[in-house]
Amino acid sequence: MKKSKLSFSRRLLTWFDKYGRTDLPWQQNPTPYRVWISEVMLQQTQVNTVIPYYQRFMQHFPNVQTNLHRAAQQIDTDYASELPTDLESVMRLPGIGRSTAGAIFALAHGQRYPILDGNAKRVLCRYYALDGWPSEAKVAEELWRLAEKNTPTQRVAAYTQAIMDLGATICTRSRPQCKLCPFDHDCMAHKNGQETAYPTPKPRKTLPIKATTFIMLQNPLGEVLLQKRPTEGIWGGLWSFPECPTAADIPAWCQQHLNNAAQKCYTWRPLRHTFTHFHLNITPVLMPIKAEACQTVALKDTIWYNTSQPTPLGLAAPVVRLLAQLVPQAGPVVVKIIND
């Protein structure tokens, strides 16, 4: 596929003149303040959703003096209620980064500053088939270089709105409409049939793995012992099984909490529960105990739980799974017997 003789910006502006959005409320009287508020609102929300909120916000807070947020207070105090006129000062204001500052100057004043919001990143990543997560330092540096390269010296405000519009309406995240795009014939991602592979997703963090052993004490009536967890920490305030670090610690646990030697135990298949910051590998160990041993259990905040007639309790998710296997006629798979 041959590259077009027209520059990236010329083709984008030609598309914008025909299909771009020119009636958005912040495009009317585009003061730095009005553009700033729109950029903040658009960072996490789509245009159609933002419009009514933006209009109501402007009715209540038409200028910096009536807006009491930290950045507005700083502008009111340090800059006579007007946004600073240089990029570096604007970027020092709370909550305003390089892209937002660039959009303020480009859209409000037509000054040549590149922007790199989520839409612009997606367009550039796909057009150049740029590998790597956009927030990685090297990738971000290259994206800013490309944004700078392609920002024209004329019609900067229109170009800035155009690249955001293209990303929001055509070069969308999941279903890009490539046939309607001005770059359909030389976009590298489209050329390779890999549109949705760009931008490269954030690498998944490798979560650390922790382990614990659930001790499922079961009395002759088939009830199992549950213990209420501390309010702090995982499953705070919920009911779970007593725990010890590993199956090898069970004899010592029994000596401490049952005042006798370890009982016959049945080790079930392990299961994994994933939290935001780590995986927890759980080894369930079923330990039937005699009626007299139930009187020696030295644990606080416990109840004997009837799996056939369950009491409404807040239960940790893995506990729900294990209790379901303890219901009669739903026998679990036993991996091995210890202390036989």
SULBEL-V560073 format. One record per residue. N is the residue number from 0. OMEGA is omega in whole degrees, -180 to 180 (* if undefined). NEAR is the number of other C-alpha atoms within 8 Angstrom. D_LAST is the distance of its C-alpha to the last C-alpha in Angstrom with 1 decimal. Layout:
{{N:OMEGA:NEAR:D_LAST} {N:OMEGA:NEAR:D_LAST}}
//
This chain:
{{0:-178:4:73.4} {1:175:5:76.2} {2:178:6:76.1} {3:176:6:78.6} {4:178:4:81.7} {5:-179:6:81.2} {6:177:7:79.0} {7:-176:7:75.7} {8:179:10:77.3} {9:180:8:80.3} {10:179:11:78.2} {11:180:12:76.0} {12:176:11:79.1} {13:176:8:80.7} {14:-177:10:77.6} {15:-180:12:77.6} {16:-178:7:81.3} {17:-171:6:80.6} {18:-174:6:77.1} {19:179:10:76.2} {20:-177:7:75.8} {21:-177:5:78.9} {22:178:6:78.8} {23:-173:8:75.7} {24:-179:7:76.6} {25:175:9:76.0} {26:177:9:78.4} {27:-176:7:81.1} {28:-173:6:82.6} {29:176:10:79.8} {30:178:7:80.1} {31:-180:12:77.5} {32:-179:10:76.0} {33:178:11:75.7} {34:180:15:74.2} {35:-179:12:71.7} {36:180:9:70.5} {37:-180:10:70.1} {38:178:10:68.1} {39:-178:8:65.7} {40:-176:10:65.2} {41:-178:10:64.8} {42:-175:7:62.1} {43:-171:5:59.4} {44:-180:8:61.2} {45:-174:7:63.3} {46:-175:7:67.1} {47:178:6:67.5} {48:-176:8:65.1} {49:-170:11:66.7} {50:-178:10:70.3} {51:178:8:70.5} {52:179:8:68.5} {53:-179:11:70.8} {54:178:9:73.8} {55:179:8:72.7} {56:-179:9:71.8} {57:176:10:75.2} {58:-179:7:76.9} {59:-177:7:75.2} {60:-174:9:75.1} {61:-180:8:78.1} {62:-175:8:78.3} {63:-175:14:76.6} {64:-177:9:78.1} {65:179:8:76.4} {66:-172:9:73.0} {67:178:8:71.1} {68:-174:6:68.2} {69:-179:7:67.7} {70:-180:9:69.4} {71:178:12:72.2} {72:179:12:72.8} {73:178:10:73.0} {74:-179:14:75.5} {75:-176:12:77.5} {76:-170:8:77.6} {77:-173:7:77.9} {78:175:10:79.7} {79:175:7:82.1} {80:176:11:80.0} {81:177:9:80.2} {82:178:9:77.5} {83:-176:9:78.2} {84:176:6:80.3} {85:-173:6:78.3} {86:-176:10:74.9} {87:180:6:73.3} {88:179:9:74.2} {89:-179:12:72.8} {90:178:11:69.5} {91:179:7:69.2} {92:-179:9:69.1} {93:173:7:65.7} {94:-180:5:63.9} {95:178:10:66.5} {96:-175:7:65.4} {97:-177:8:67.4} {98:179:10:67.3} {99:178:13:68.3} {100:178:13:71.0} {101:180:12:72.3} {102:179:16:72.4} {103:-178:12:74.4} {104:-179:14:77.0} {105:-174:15:77.1} {106:-178:16:77.2} {107:-175:12:79.4} {108:-178:9:81.7} {109:-180:10:81.5} {110:-173:9:80.6} {111:172:10:78.9} {112:180:10:75.3} {113:174:13:72.3} {114:-178:12:69.5} {115:174:11:65.9} {116:-177:10:64.2} {117:180:6:61.4} {118:180:15:63.9} {119:178:12:65.9} {120:-177:12:62.8} {121:179:13:61.7} {122:-177:12:65.2} {123:179:13:65.6} {124:-179:13:62.1} {125:-177:15:62.7} {126:-177:13:66.3} {127:-175:9:65.5} {128:-176:11:62.0} {129:-179:11:60.8} {130:175:9:57.2} {131:178:9:55.0} {132:-174:11:53.9} {133:-180:11:57.2} {134:173:6:56.0} {135:-172:8:55.2} {136:-177:7:58.0} {137:-180:6:59.5} {138:179:13:59.4} {139:179:10:60.9} {140:179:8:63.6} {141:178:8:64.5} {142:178:13:64.6} {143:177:10:67.0} {144:180:8:69.1} {145:178:9:69.3} {146:178:12:70.0} {147:-179:9:72.8} {148:-172:6:74.2} {149:178:8:74.5} {150:-176:13:75.8} {151:176:9:79.6} {152:178:6:82.4} {153:178:4:84.0} {154:-177:8:82.5} {155:-180:14:79.5} {156:180:12:78.7} {157:179:10:78.8} {158:-179:14:76.7} {159:178:14:74.1} {160:-177:9:73.9} {161:-177:12:73.9} {162:175:12:70.9} {163:179:11:68.9} {164:-179:12:70.3} {165:179:13:69.4} {166:-177:13:65.8} {167:-172:9:65.5} {168:-176:7:67.3} {169:-178:12:67.2} {170:-175:15:64.7} {171:-172:11:61.9} {172:-171:7:58.3} {173:-178:5:56.8} {174:-179:7:59.8} {175:180:10:62.8} {176:-171:9:66.0} {177:-179:10:67.1} {178:-179:5:70.2} {179:-174:7:71.7} {180:178:10:71.1} {181:-179:8:74.0} {182:-173:9:71.9} {183:-175:10:70.5} {184:180:10:72.2} {185:173:12:71.1} {186:-174:12:67.9} {187:179:10:65.5} {188:179:14:62.4} {189:179:14:64.3} {190:-178:9:65.8} {191:-179:7:62.3} {192:-177:6:60.9} {193:-175:9:58.4} {194:-174:10:59.8} {195:175:9:56.6} {196:-179:7:55.0} {197:-8:14:57.2} {198:178:14:56.9} {199:-179:9:53.7} {200:176:7:50.9} {201:180:5:49.4} {202:177:5:46.6} {203:180:4:43.2} {204:176:4:41.7} {205:-176:4:38.4} {206:175:7:36.0} {207:-178:7:33.6} {208:174:8:29.8} {209:-177:8:27.6} {210:175:10:23.9} {211:177:12:21.8} {212:174:13:18.4} {213:177:12:18.8} {214:-176:12:16.4} {215:178:12:16.8} {216:-179:10:16.2} {217:-179:13:16.8} {218:-177:12:18.2} {219:179:9:18.6} {220:-179:5:21.8} {221:179:8:20.4} {222:179:11:22.0} {223:-177:12:20.7} {224:174:13:21.7} {225:-179:12:24.4} {226:179:13:26.2} {227:-177:10:29.8} {228:176:10:30.4} {229:-179:7:33.3} {230:178:7:36.6} {231:178:6:36.9} {232:-176:6:34.8} {233:-179:4:33.1} {234:-177:9:32.7} {235:177:9:34.8} {236:179:10:34.8} {237:179:11:32.4} {238:-178:13:29.2} {239:176:11:25.9} {240:170:11:22.2} {241:-175:10:21.4} {242:164:8:20.7} {243:-172:12:19.5} {244:-178:8:20.7} {245:178:10:17.6} {246:179:9:13.8} {247:-179:5:14.0} {248:-176:9:15.8} {249:179:10:13.3} {250:180:9:12.5} {251:179:8:16.3} {252:179:10:17.0} {253:179:13:15.0} {254:-177:11:16.9} {255:-171:9:20.0} {256:179:10:19.9} {257:178:12:17.8} {258:177:9:18.8} {259:-180:7:15.5} {260:-178:8:12.3} {261:179:10:9.9} {262:174:9:8.4} {263:-174:10:5.6} {264:177:12:7.5} {265:-178:12:9.3} {266:179:13:11.7} {267:176:13:15.0} {268:179:9:17.9} {269:174:8:19.9} {270:-179:7:23.3} {271:173:8:26.4} {272:-176:9:29.0} {273:173:8:32.3} {274:-180:7:34.6} {275:-171:4:38.1} {276:178:7:37.3} {277:171:10:33.8} {278:175:12:30.8} {279:175:12:27.6} {280:-175:12:24.4} {281:173:12:21.8} {282:178:15:18.0} {283:179:12:16.9} {284:179:13:13.4} {285:-177:12:13.0} {286:175:12:11.5} {287:178:11:12.4} {288:-179:11:13.7} {289:-176:8:15.7} {290:-178:8:19.5} {291:180:6:20.0} {292:-180:9:17.8} {293:-178:9:20.1} {294:-176:6:23.0} {295:-178:9:21.5} {296:-177:9:21.3} {297:178:7:23.7} {298:180:7:24.8} {299:174:5:28.4} {300:-179:6:29.9} {301:172:9:27.1} {302:171:7:27.2} {303:-170:8:24.9} {304:-179:10:25.8} {305:-177:10:26.3} {306:179:12:25.8} {307:177:6:28.0} {308:-171:5:30.8} {309:174:7:30.5} {310:177:6:32.6} {311:-180:4:34.9} {312:171:6:33.5} {313:-174:7:34.0} {314:173:9:30.8} {315:-174:10:30.0} {316:180:6:30.2} {317:179:7:26.6} {318:178:10:25.5} {319:-180:9:27.8} {320:-177:8:26.2} {321:178:8:22.6} {322:179:9:23.8} {323:179:9:25.5} {324:-180:9:22.3} {325:178:10:20.9} {326:180:10:24.0} {327:-177:6:23.5} {328:176:4:24.1} {329:-172:8:23.4} {330:180:8:19.8} {331:176:7:18.5} {332:179:6:17.3} {333:-179:9:13.6} {334:179:8:13.5} {335:177:7:9.9} {336:178:10:6.4} {337:-179:8:5.4} {338:-178:7:3.8} {339:*:5:0.0}}
//
